[in-house]
């Protein structure tokens, strides 16, 4: 039996969430395109998670940032969002010149120390 694409509740029609295909912007052409996105950054010495809320010069301003002291198994951390050691730091600035690589963080931002 197939699932209905539209659900009706109290005479209001809703499209099923699994029927909606909304792709976040992934065509990044400049640092400003990262504003509003959650990221995992690996710098030359540290790793950070956070939501990019601003860019000035080559600095990313992160909201709800955390220093990731130990990600654990990297592939597992990226896939599941589970990290071994986390130090929340609130708002934080990261010089983009120190970023080795980065990716979108598709999980809740870690906000508890562990």
N, C-alpha and C positions, 0 to 999 in steps of 0.2 A: 504494500500500500504506500503510495507516494504522499509526501507531506504537502499540505496546501501552501502556496506561495504567499497568500494573503490570509490574515487571521482577522476575524471580526469579533470585537468585544464591545458590548453596549452600543451597538450601531456605529462604532468607529472602526474603520479598517486600518490594519497595520501590516506592513510588509515584514516577513520573517527576516531576522537579522542575518541568517545564513544565506539569504537570497540577495543581500545587498553587497555589492563589490565596490568599496570605497578604498582606493589606493592612496596612501599618503605620498606626498611629494618625495620622490627619490632621485630626481634629476637635480643634483646639487651642483650649481655652477659658481657659487661664491659662499663665503662663510655666513652671510646673512640668510641664506636659504636654510640654515640649521635652526634659526630662531623658532621656538615653539616645539622643537623635537627633543626627545630624550636620547642621550648618547652614552656610549661606553668609550672612554678615551684611554689609550695607552700612550703615556709619555715616555721620555728617555729614562725616567726614574720611578714614576708613579702611575697608578691607574685611577681613573675617576669615573663616576656615573653622575648624571645630572641632566636637568632640562636647560637647554640654551635659551637665555632670555635677552641676550644682547651681545653685540660684537663691537669692539672699538680697537682700532689699529689691528694688531694680530692677537687680540685677547678675547677669549670667549667668556662671557659672564654666565655662570651656571646657578640655577636655583635648585634647592633640595639636593645639593651635591654631597657626594661621599667619596672619601679616599678609600680605595679598595686595596687593603694590605695583602690580601691573598684571595684570588678568584677561585681557587680550587682547580679542578680540571676545567680548562678553558672552554672547550666545546660544550661541556655540560652546563657551565655557568651561562654562556650565551643562549643556549637552548631553553634552560629552565628558569633562569634568573636567580638561582641559588648561589650565593657567594660565601666563602669560608670566613673571611675577616673583613669587617666593614667599620669604618669610622665616619659617621655623618658629620659634615662640616657646615651645613646650611648653604648660604650663598658663597660662591667661590669663583675666583678668576683663574683661568689657565691660559698661559701663553701658547698660542697655536704653533709657534715655531718649535716647541718641544714635543709636539704630538707625533708619534711614530705611525700609528694607525688608529682608526676609530670605526665604530659601527653604530647603527641605531639600537637603542635599548628598548626592546618590546615587552617590558615587564614593569611592574610597579617599581619606583625608585626605592632602593633600600634606605630606610630611615631609622633603623635601630642598630646600636653598636653591638658587634659580636666578633 
